[in-house]
């Protein structure tokens, strides 16, 4: 039994050292190891970002709210049914925890929706600003007409 542990421990130490060496001492291969440059395109278009934000708004937020209300109704009924028992207190605590977690989730969904909608605008404004930086300054420049 002791030998099995020693052998397994030794192989795990070697495996961990290999993982650390890969992470800290090198760059993964370009053949799918992750990191190290991209393909030169964005992962999503402005239309895809808008679509994702709309999905959050019209499906995820609405369905989460409906599920929460459904769970609250059932839990409140159960709490009333167990009135005077310790189970009612426990169910109430679970319901309060659930409501707090749903509140955090709804905030996160709202934040992600806003970020998706704002990202497209930021990219467009950045592109316009960069383009403006390459345009001629106007007739005041002594370089115009050369």
ZIPE-V992667 format. One record per backbone hydrogen bond with DSSP energy under -1.0 kcal/mol. NH is the residue of the N-H (numbers start at 1). CO is the residue of the C=O. E is the energy in kcal/mol with one decimal. If there is no record, write none. Layout:
{{NH	CO	E} {NH	CO	E}}
This chain:
{{5	1	-1.7} {6	2	-2.2} {7	3	-2.5} {8	4	-2.6} {9	5	-3.2} {10	6	-2.1} {11	7	-2.2} {12	8	-2.3} {13	9	-2.1} {14	10	-1.9} {15	11	-2.3} {16	12	-2.7} {17	13	-2.2} {18	14	-2.3} {19	15	-2.2} {20	16	-2.5} {21	17	-2.5} {22	18	-2.1} {23	19	-2.3} {24	20	-2.9} {25	21	-2.1} {33	29	-1.5} {49	45	-2.2} {50	46	-2.6} {51	47	-2.4} {52	48	-2.4} {53	49	-2.5} {54	50	-2.7} {55	51	-2.3} {56	52	-2.2} {57	53	-2.2} {58	54	-3.3} {59	55	-2.2} {60	55	-1.8} {61	56	-3.1} {63	59	-3.0} {64	60	-2.3} {65	61	-2.2} {66	62	-2.5} {67	63	-2.5} {68	64	-2.3} {69	65	-2.5} {70	66	-2.5} {71	67	-2.5} {72	68	-2.8} {73	69	-2.3} {74	70	-2.1} {75	71	-2.6} {76	72	-2.8} {77	73	-2.0} {78	74	-2.1} {79	75	-2.9} {80	76	-2.1} {81	77	-2.1} {82	78	-1.8} {83	80	-1.3} {85	82	-2.6} {90	86	-2.3} {91	87	-2.8} {92	88	-2.3} {93	89	-2.1} {94	90	-2.4} {95	91	-2.6} {96	92	-2.4} {97	93	-2.3} {98	94	-2.8} {99	95	-2.7} {100	96	-2.0} {101	97	-2.4} {102	98	-2.6} {103	99	-2.1} {104	100	-2.0} {105	101	-2.5} {106	102	-3.0} {107	103	-2.0} {108	104	-2.3} {109	105	-2.8} {110	106	-2.3} {111	107	-2.3} {112	108	-2.7} {113	109	-2.5} {114	110	-2.4} {115	111	-2.5} {116	112	-2.6} {117	113	-2.2} {118	114	-2.4} {119	115	-2.3} {120	116	-1.1} {122	118	-2.3} {123	119	-2.4} {124	120	-2.3} {125	121	-2.8} {126	122	-2.5} {127	123	-2.6} {128	124	-2.6} {129	125	-2.6} {130	126	-2.5} {131	127	-2.6} {132	128	-2.7} {133	129	-1.4} {134	131	-1.3} {146	143	-1.6}}
